[in-house]
């Protein structure tokens, strides 16, 4: 077995506390880096500035950035790709040239390289079959499956050239992940012409799936960002009140244990979201990887706002305290998380002992 930095060259990880994550005065976040595998995508969404005609990232070219990120305290690596780039002949030719039997084999290899550098992989690559999901579950802690549409009218209005956005396909993907027990990020984009009722229907569907499978790790309320060169470049992004109202709607509809997050690099007045009930800030990363015109985050400013509201920030792993405690990860990822799970169990035993002797 290959043992990398992530796999236990020290007895217990010391850079993330984990214990105390569930305290009522704590707001958590995950320090993350984004690695783009390819921008080639079978979908053609009118607002998307991500989609470009490019080939696959060279696997070993991802190692050095991952190594540098780990030294800076990052523990999550988000792998992003356009949906099903293997539909394109040049991508398939590259996979053959590099000796990969399939696109999934390539994605798995790149994720494993990141893992061996001490980062926990999270995957956002669009549609995967149940068999592909099960395979990637071995190396990825989370998968991201957004619900972009919940009715045919909205699909025909926004996504007629995006087969991967069909509600039936996204519903199935979310349910497949649930049946496989894969911790999943889902959510919706706000500000692309959807109605308030559409947002409510989306959140109600997520709540239904969560009650059935219990695998929704977090629900992301994603701001629409107008991208230069797209059909939506002149469209006005959603106002703060619209995002805040959607967050409040999500918190009222979803089960209490389901975390609601926002992209904080796209939102101001963070204190309003904290007052509304946000207790996790999701991924904190350099937003310029995906949004070149968005300024870099001022983490110190975020921490000050959180403290002013009577909370304290605590870094977490990509999967939260409760998921680690319940062992909701693969045996491969367990090479990191089993030590953390033991630490959680030991802390609970000590607290119970103190309570009984008090």
C-alpha positions, -999 to +999 in steps of 0.1 A: +000+000+000+012+035-009+012+057+021+013+095+014+013+125+036-025+122+041-024+086+053-009+088+087+027+098+089+016+112+122-007+096+147-035+122+149-042+152+127-035+183+147-044+211+123-082+206+124-097+204+159-129+185+149-140+182+185-163+211+194-176+215+158-211+209+170-210+236+197-238+262+194-213+291+193-193+276+164-195+285+127-176+260+106-159+263+072-137+241+050-105+255+035-105+243-001-087+245-034-103+241-068-086+220-095-102+222-130-098+189-149-114+202-181-138+230-192-151+209-220-188+201-214-217+185-232-241+211-218-244+246-232-259+268-204-266+304-214-250+319-183-219+297-181-185+313-185-168+280-175-174+261-207-144+263-231-129+240-257-100+225-239-085+191-232-078+173-199-055+185-172-023+165-170-026+143-139+009+149-125+005+186-131-020+186-102+005+174-076+025+205-070-005+229-063-020+202-040+013+199-021+015+237-017-021+240-006-016+213+021+013+233+035-010+263+038-036+244+059-060+234+031-076+200+036-102+199+007-095+196-030-126+203-052-122+186-086-143+204-112-150+194-148-175+200-175-201+172-179-191+141-198-161+154-217-155+119-228-183+124-253-157+144-274-133+125-297-102+145-288-107+138-250-111+101-257-079+102-278-060+118-249-073+092-225-060+065-249-027+082-253-022+085-215-031+049-210-064+053-192-091+027-198-119+053-193-126+088-182-136+075-148-101+059-145-086+093-152-107+111-126-101+085-100-063+087-106-062+125-102-083+123-070-060+097-056-030+119-064-046+148-044-054+124-015-018+112-013-008+149-008-030+152+022-062+166+007-096+151+008-112+150-027-147+164-034-161+159-069-182+182-092-182+167-126-218+164-136-235+131-145-221+098-133-238+065-136-245+045-103-216+022-111-193+052-116-206+069-084-199+037-064-163+036-077-156+073-070-171+069-035-139+050-026-117+081-030-142+111-027-157+123+005-185+143-012-201+147-045-218+178-057-252+174-076-271+206-080-308+207-088-310+234-115-345+228-126-376+212-112-401+217-141-401+214-179-410+250-185-379+262-167-358+237-185-370+248-219-365+284-210-330+281-196-315+247-205-327+235-240-291+228-250-281+212-218-292+175-216-275+170-183-297+196-166-330+176-172-348+173-139-353+135-143-316+130-146-307+152-117-334+136-095-321+102-103-285+112-097-295+126-063-314+095-054-286+072-066-262+090-044-287+085-015-291+048-021-253+044-022-249+065+010-227+091-006-225+124+013-238+150-012-238+187-018-269+199-036-287+232-040-299+257-066-288+287-085-307+319-077-312+348-101-315+332-136-352+339-140-367+313-117-398+322-097-400+321-059-423+291-063-397+273-083-371+278-055-397+265-030-404+234-051-367+227-055-361+230-017-391+208-010-378+181-033-344+182-016-361+180+018-380+149+005-349+132-006-331+141+026-359+126+047-357+094+027-319+089+025-303+113+049-272+119+027-275+156+020-244+171+036-253+207+027-276+227+006-259+255-014-278+287-023-257+297-053-258+333-066-260+338-104-229+357-116-231+374-150-201+362-171-187+383-199-192+368-233-223+348-224-260+354-233-266+364-197-237+389-194-260+419-191-284+402-167-285+417-132-273+394-104-298+386-076-301+412-049-290+405-013-326+403-001-334+376-027-305+354-015-313+361+021-350+352+016-340+320-002-317+311+027-345+317+052-369+296+030-343+268+029-338+268+067-376+266+072-382+238+047-352+215+052-347+192+082-329+209+111-298+187+107-292+199+071-267+227+068-275+256+044-245+274+029-238+303+006-207+312-014-194+339+008-171+353-019-203+364-037-222+378-008-218+408+014-234+415+048-225+380+061-239+390+095-274+389+080-270+353+070-256+345+105-287+361+120-309+341+097-293+308+109-263+300+087-238+280+108-215+268+081-197+290+055-190+262+031-158+263+010-134+291+016-110+293-014-096+316-039-127+325-059-107+337-089-102+302-101-138+300-113-147+337-112-116+357-124-134+391-119-143+384-082-119+399-057-099+376-033-115+370+001-104+388+032-105+360+057-096+382+086-126+404+079-149+373+078-135+361+112-141+396+127-177+396+115-183+361+129-168+371+163-189+403+164-220+382+160-210+361+191-196+331+173-161+317+166-148+302+133-136+266+133-121+248+103-136+215+095-128+186+071-149+185+039-172+162+058-185+175+090-182+162+126-214+141+125-204+123+093-170+114+107-186+103+140-210+080+121-182+066+099-198+078+066-167+074+045-149+047+026-121+025+040-096+043+019-106+077+034-107+060+067-069+061+067-074+097+077-108+097+094-105+067+116-080+085+139-104+115+140-133+092+148-114+077+177-106+112+190-143+121+189-153+089+207-126+094+234-137+130+240-173+119+244-163+091+269-143+116+289-171+141+290-195+114+301-171+103+328-168+139+341-206+142+342-210+110+361-183+119+387-196+155+392 
